[in-house]
């Protein structure tokens, strides 16, 4: 090598070592995030089965996995914002928010969940879809007891999301999630209104038959 590049191999070796260390960290963090996502998905399934204690346990396991993944990525700033890490945080937010709303508990905030605002807001939006599914399952059983309360929560979420009018590069594609929430909210309001109307008719007919 010429005098100007006689240290190039040394520079290249340093870069290779850096890449090798980052790749090793990625190989450690990736399965942890995948496992955390799996736990969150199972927690949401448990919520729909009304196994709330089980859902809480699964979400705690997911939080532990996320914490381990975040420690593994701590020395590599950009790795902490890789797609699989963001997805795991979003899924954790979605599961935690869904569980809180269905069980009537106070909504957790980003700091309480240990996640960033982008993951929280996108998880908040995704939770609306799970609330619709929970409500539809309840309506099929003839249970409308939580209908208005959960619909109001969905409405509140949408009203907050539409105020986050920032570029997608900042919000992580929140605009698309917000559009989804609007559609889900409109369909759910229509379904719940119809179900309550039908229940009202049935109740009146039952009262009339009893009087007769």
C-alpha positions in Angstrom: 0.0 0.0 0.0 1.1 3.6 -0.5 2.0 5.8 2.3 -1.4 7.5 2.2 -3.3 4.1 2.7 -0.8 2.1 4.7 -3.2 2.2 7.7 -6.3 1.2 5.7 -6.1 -2.5 6.7 -6.1 -1.5 10.3 -9.1 0.8 9.8 -10.9 -2.1 8.0 -10.2 -4.5 10.8 -11.7 -2.1 13.3 -14.8 -1.7 11.2 -15.1 -5.5 10.8 -14.8 -5.9 14.6 -17.5 -3.3 15.1 -19.8 -4.9 12.6 -19.2 -8.4 14.1 -20.1 -7.1 17.6 -23.2 -5.4 16.3 -24.3 -8.5 14.4 -23.8 -10.6 17.5 -25.9 -8.2 19.4 -28.6 -8.3 16.7 -28.6 -12.1 16.8 -29.2 -12.0 20.5 -31.9 -9.3 20.4 -34.0 -10.6 17.5 -35.2 -13.9 19.1 -36.0 -12.0 22.3 -38.2 -9.6 20.5 -39.9 -12.4 18.6 -40.6 -14.2 21.8 -41.9 -11.0 23.4 -44.3 -10.5 20.4 -45.5 -14.1 20.8 -46.2 -13.5 24.5 -48.2 -10.3 23.7 -50.2 -12.1 21.0 -51.1 -14.9 23.5 -51.9 -12.2 26.1 -54.4 -10.7 23.8 -56.0 -14.1 23.1 -56.2 -14.6 26.8 -58.1 -11.3 27.2 -60.6 -12.4 24.6 -61.1 -15.6 26.6 -61.5 -13.4 29.7 -58.4 -15.0 31.3 -57.2 -11.7 32.6 -54.7 -13.1 35.2 -53.1 -15.2 32.5 -53.0 -12.2 30.2 -51.3 -10.1 32.9 -48.7 -12.9 33.4 -47.9 -13.1 29.7 -47.5 -9.4 29.4 -45.1 -9.4 32.4 -43.0 -12.1 30.6 -43.1 -9.9 27.5 -41.8 -6.9 29.5 -39.0 -9.0 30.9 -38.0 -10.1 27.4 -38.1 -6.6 26.1 -35.9 -5.4 29.0 -33.3 -8.1 28.1 -33.5 -7.1 24.5 -33.0 -3.4 25.2 -30.0 -4.2 27.4 -28.5 -6.2 24.5 -29.0 -3.3 22.1 -27.9 -0.6 24.5 -24.4 -0.2 23.1 -25.7 0.0 19.5 -28.1 3.0 19.3 -29.6 2.3 15.9 -30.3 -1.4 16.9 -32.7 -0.2 19.6 -34.8 1.3 16.8 -34.7 -1.7 14.5 -38.1 -2.8 13.0 -38.3 -5.9 15.2 -37.7 -3.9 18.4 -40.3 -1.3 17.4 -42.8 -4.1 16.6 -42.2 -5.7 20.0 -42.8 -2.5 21.8 -45.9 -1.7 19.8 -47.3 -5.2 20.5 -46.6 -4.8 24.2 -48.4 -1.5 24.3 -51.4 -3.0 22.4 -51.7 -5.9 24.8 -51.3 -3.8 27.9 -53.8 -1.1 26.8 -56.3 -3.7 25.7 -56.2 -5.5 29.0 -56.5 -2.3 31.0 -59.5 -1.0 29.0 -61.4 -4.3 29.0 -60.9 -4.8 32.8 -61.8 -1.2 33.5 -58.4 -0.2 34.9 -56.6 3.1 34.5 -54.9 3.4 31.1 -51.1 2.9 31.4 -48.8 5.6 30.1 -45.6 5.2 28.0 -43.3 5.7 31.0 -45.2 3.1 33.0 -44.9 0.6 30.2 -41.2 1.6 29.6 -41.7 2.3 25.9 -41.4 5.3 23.6 -44.3 7.6 22.4 -44.3 6.2 18.8 -44.8 2.6 20.0 -47.4 3.7 22.5 -49.5 5.6 20.1 -49.4 2.9 17.4 -50.2 0.3 20.0 -53.1 2.5 21.3 -54.5 2.6 17.8 -54.1 -1.2 17.3 -55.9 -1.8 20.6 -59.1 -0.3 19.1 -59.3 -3.2 16.7 -59.0 -5.6 19.7 -61.7 -3.7 21.5 -64.0 -4.1 18.5 -63.4 -7.9 18.5 -64.0 -8.1 22.2 -67.3 -6.2 21.9 -68.5 -8.3 18.9 -67.8 -11.5 21.0 -69.7 -10.0 23.9 -72.7 -9.0 21.6 -72.9 -12.6 20.3 -73.3 -13.7 23.9 -76.0 -11.1 24.3 -73.8 -9.2 26.8 -74.0 -5.4 26.1 -72.9 -4.4 29.6 -69.6 -2.9 28.5 -70.7 -1.7 25.1 -71.1 2.0 25.6 -68.1 2.2 27.9 -65.7 0.6 25.5 -67.2 2.5 22.5 -66.5 5.7 24.4 -62.9 4.6 25.0 -62.5 3.9 21.3 -63.9 7.3 20.5 -61.6 9.0 23.0 -58.6 7.2 21.4 -59.5 8.3 17.9 -60.0 11.9 19.0 -56.5 11.9 20.5 -54.8 10.2 17.5 -56.2 12.7 15.0 -54.5 15.5 17.0 -51.1 13.9 16.4 -50.7 15.6 13.0 -47.0 15.1 12.4 -45.0 13.6 9.6 -45.0 9.8 9.4 -41.2 9.9 9.8 -41.8 11.2 13.4 -44.9 9.2 14.3 -43.9 5.9 12.7 -46.8 5.8 10.2 -49.5 6.8 12.8 -51.6 8.4 10.1 -52.4 4.9 8.6 -53.2 3.6 12.0 -55.5 6.5 12.7 -57.4 5.9 9.4 -57.9 2.3 10.4 -59.2 3.4 13.8 -61.8 5.7 12.2 -63.2 2.8 10.1 -63.3 0.4 13.0 -65.0 3.0 15.2 -67.7 3.8 12.7 -68.5 0.1 12.1 -68.5 -0.7 15.8 -70.8 2.2 16.6 -73.2 1.0 13.9 -73.1 -2.6 15.1 -73.6 -1.6 18.8 -76.5 0.7 18.0 -78.2 -2.0 16.0 -77.6 -4.6 18.8 -78.9 -2.3 21.5 -82.0 -1.5 19.4 -82.7 -5.1 18.9 -82.3 -5.8 22.6 -84.7 -3.0 23.4 -87.3 -4.6 21.1 -86.8 -8.0 22.7 -87.0 -6.6 26.2 -90.3 -4.8 25.3 -91.8 -8.0 23.8 -90.7 -10.0 26.9 -92.3 -7.4 29.2 -95.5 -7.5 27.1 -95.6 -11.3 27.2 -95.1 -11.2 30.9 -98.0 -8.8 31.4 -100.3 -10.9 29.2 
